[in-house]
């Protein structure tokens, strides 16, 4: 069975949300309410997290599979990483090099 990878899904990070402008704790994304929670940091300030709607775990990123509507954590969606599919294979070196180039190209923009 071929598992869907994280790279194939739509990704929403808690860092991409302007938390200072939020009025209420549950936010609405595609008609889905997603709870937020805060934890105190050791050196002051607070860290914001999503609460996965399925398992109620604290996560920094939620994903949506292609063609589906719900955002959930990667564990609930049973997602894997692309590189994990090719672990210890001949393609692993090429995929690592491609990912490194893609990462570098993102910073050059």
Helices and strands as residue ranges (DSSP letters): G 6-8, E 10-13, G 14-16, G 19-21, E 27-29, E 32-34, E 36-40, E 46-51, E 58-59, E 61-64, H 82-85, H 92-108
